[in-house]
Amino acid sequence: MSDDGTQARAQITGAIQAANPFTDPESILDGVVTGWVLVTEWMTTDGGKWLSKTSADAAGEMLPLWQERGYLHDALFGDWPTAEGDG
């Protein structure tokens, strides 16, 4: 199920992958992007502000709502490791 934004989301996936902080193939943390959620603040020319949200899997297809919510929930409330080997 593709839409007009699939190619743009695939490009965002590539940009995220290129920014991978774990580039050592020997590292357990080396890997590929399989999904993401992006929240963006916009400002109109009259100063009004609003938020938008988009997401994608590795192919650029939008994630199901339950998966987006899971990513966002874990981003806010997850127990994130502080260094390699934690958690």
C-alpha positions in Angstrom: 0.0 0.0 0.0 2.0 3.0 -1.3 1.2 6.7 -1.3 2.9 9.8 -2.6 5.2 10.1 0.4 6.7 6.6 0.2 9.8 7.7 -1.7 10.4 10.7 0.7 10.1 8.4 3.7 12.5 5.9 2.1 15.0 8.8 1.7 14.5 9.7 5.4 15.2 6.1 6.3 18.5 6.3 4.3 19.5 9.5 6.1 18.8 7.9 9.5 20.9 4.9 8.4 23.7 7.1 7.3 23.8 8.7 10.7 24.2 5.3 12.5 26.5 5.9 15.4 27.3 2.2 15.5 29.3 1.6 12.3 31.7 -1.2 13.6 30.6 -4.5 12.0 32.1 -6.3 14.9 29.8 -4.5 17.4 26.7 -6.2 18.6 25.0 -2.8 18.1 25.8 -2.6 14.3 22.6 -2.9 12.4 20.1 -1.5 9.9 17.1 0.8 10.3 13.8 -1.1 10.3 11.4 1.6 11.4 11.2 5.1 12.7 8.8 7.9 13.8 9.5 11.6 13.2 7.7 14.4 15.0 8.3 17.9 13.4 7.4 21.4 14.6 6.4 23.8 11.8 6.0 27.5 11.8 3.8 29.4 9.3 4.7 32.8 7.9 2.3 34.5 10.4 4.1 32.8 13.4 1.6 30.0 14.0 3.1 26.7 15.1 1.9 23.1 14.7 3.2 19.6 14.9 3.2 16.8 12.3 4.1 13.1 12.7 5.2 10.6 10.1 6.7 7.1 10.3 8.1 4.4 8.0 9.5 0.9 7.8 12.7 0.2 5.9 10.8 0.3 2.5 9.2 3.7 3.2 5.8 2.4 4.0 4.0 4.0 6.9 3.9 2.1 10.1 0.6 0.9 11.6 -0.6 3.3 14.4 0.0 0.7 17.1 3.6 0.5 16.1 4.1 4.3 16.0 2.5 4.5 19.5 4.8 1.8 20.7 7.9 3.6 19.5 6.8 6.9 21.0 5.9 5.3 24.3 9.2 3.6 24.6 11.1 6.8 23.6 9.4 8.6 26.5 9.2 5.9 29.1 11.6 3.1 28.1 14.5 2.0 30.3 17.3 3.1 28.0 20.9 1.8 28.4 23.5 4.4 29.1 26.5 2.5 27.6 27.1 -0.5 25.5 26.6 -3.6 27.6 23.9 -2.0 29.8 20.4 -3.4 29.7 
